[in-house]
Amino acid sequence: MLHLVIAEAELELVPRTIRDHPAVVNYAKRRGKRPDEVLLDSTYHHAALKKLSDGERRGRPDIVHICLLNALESIANKEGKLRVYVHTRNDEVIYIKPETRIPRNYNRFVGLMESLFRDRAVPKNLELLRMEEKSLVELVEEINPDEIFVMHEDGNAVKPSEFGKILSGLRNPVVIVGGFPHGDFRSETPWERISLYDAPLMAWTVVNEVIISFEHWIF
Ligand SMILES: C[S@@+](CC[C@H](N)C(=O)[O-])C[C@H]1O[C@@H](n2cnc3c(N)ncnc32)[C@H](O)[C@@H]1O
């Protein structure tokens, strides 16, 4: 079973310090919500983000959305060979049941994530998505993998097909992909770094490359 972690994802509610910024207040009003109930989104809160530390990389639910659509619709997931987790910049972990259908529509996805931040599990009866406070290291320990790989543009160069072969030979590998648009991991990731290509790739491209290369060797 391959465990895929989208790590340090830029997924969070609007932080307290910018909840009274006009860009946030107007956006929340348009959506009929309170500023403390809405996701931070760089498309709409660009002006307010300038006031936050790390503002240039925060507010990117779209990265999580595309990664989850790709991973959960994959053949590996349909065949029960994949588990997907999202770890956020604020050390929350989202556990996702493999049968979860992520909304294709971005606005519906945002609404779903806002419900998850409020209720900690959605839908309440099935708990397809569940959120817990947990660090990346704690999540990795809980999975109890036989190998842990951090996808990184400066890592050891391994061709995607070769990496898929390595993953297919393991019992319970964890693969960590950064869910942020720029820069590096902010916390410690003391595991083997793997580069699939000699230039930076988007997170969802790496998700696809990893899953498809893995599938190639197990089906
Ligand atoms: C958009 S990148 C992160 C930002 C990137 N450091 C930059 O400044 O452009 C998102 C994630 O994709 C993965 N990634 C990006 N390029 C990669 C590569 N060439 N090989 C393996 N993983 C890569 C890493 O996990 C990275 O954290």
The ligand as an SDF file (V2000), in Angstrom:
LIG
                    3D

 27 29  0  0  0  0  0  0  0  0999 V2000
    5.6630   23.5820   -6.5450 C   0  0  0  0  0  0  0  0  0  0  0  0
    6.7790   22.5560   -5.7030 S   0  0  0  0  0  0  0  0  0  0  0  0
    7.3640   23.5150   -4.3600 C   0  0  0  0  0  0  0  0  0  0  0  0
    7.9940   24.7700   -4.7780 C   0  0  0  0  0  0  0  0  0  0  0  0
    9.3260   24.6520   -5.4500 C   0  0  0  0  0  0  0  0  0  0  0  0
   10.3610   24.4270   -4.4500 N   0  0  0  0  0  0  0  0  0  0  0  0
    9.5880   25.9450   -6.1750 C   0  0  0  0  0  0  0  0  0  0  0  0
   10.1050   26.8840   -5.5460 O   0  0  0  0  0  0  0  0  0  0  0  0
    9.1770   26.0450   -7.3530 O   0  0  0  0  0  0  0  0  0  0  0  0
    5.7360   21.4450   -4.8560 C   0  0  0  0  0  0  0  0  0  0  0  0
    6.3370   20.1240   -4.4690 C   0  0  0  0  0  0  0  0  0  0  0  0
    6.5180   19.3030   -5.6000 O   0  0  0  0  0  0  0  0  0  0  0  0
    7.6130   18.4260   -5.3780 C   0  0  0  0  0  0  0  0  0  0  0  0
    8.5810   18.6440   -6.4590 N   0  0  0  0  0  0  0  0  0  0  0  0
    8.7490   19.7510   -7.1900 C   0  0  0  0  0  0  0  0  0  0  0  0
    9.6880   19.5720   -8.1150 N   0  0  0  0  0  0  0  0  0  0  0  0
   10.1420   18.3050   -7.9720 C   0  0  0  0  0  0  0  0  0  0  0  0
   11.1140   17.5150   -8.6410 C   0  0  0  0  0  0  0  0  0  0  0  0
   11.8340   17.9890   -9.6560 N   0  0  0  0  0  0  0  0  0  0  0  0
   11.2990   16.2390   -8.2270 N   0  0  0  0  0  0  0  0  0  0  0  0
   10.5810   15.7340   -7.2030 C   0  0  0  0  0  0  0  0  0  0  0  0
    9.6400   16.4380   -6.5420 N   0  0  0  0  0  0  0  0  0  0  0  0
    9.4210   17.7090   -6.9170 C   0  0  0  0  0  0  0  0  0  0  0  0
    8.1890   18.7400   -4.0140 C   0  0  0  0  0  0  0  0  0  0  0  0
    7.6370   17.8590   -3.0650 O   0  0  0  0  0  0  0  0  0  0  0  0
    7.6990   20.1560   -3.8030 C   0  0  0  0  0  0  0  0  0  0  0  0
    7.6130   20.4700   -2.4380 O   0  0  0  0  0  0  0  0  0  0  0  0
  1  2  1  0
  2  3  1  0
  2 10  1  0
  3  4  1  0
  4  5  1  0
  5  6  1  0
  5  7  1  0
  7  8  2  0
  7  9  1  0
 10 11  1  0
 11 12  1  0
 11 26  1  0
 12 13  1  0
 13 14  1  0
 13 24  1  0
 14 15  1  0
 14 23  1  0
 15 16  2  0
 16 17  1  0
 17 18  1  0
 17 23  2  0
 18 19  1  0
 18 20  2  0
 20 21  1  0
 21 22  2  0
 22 23  1  0
 24 25  1  0
 24 26  1  0
 26 27  1  0
M  CHG  2   2   1   9  -1
M  END
$$$$
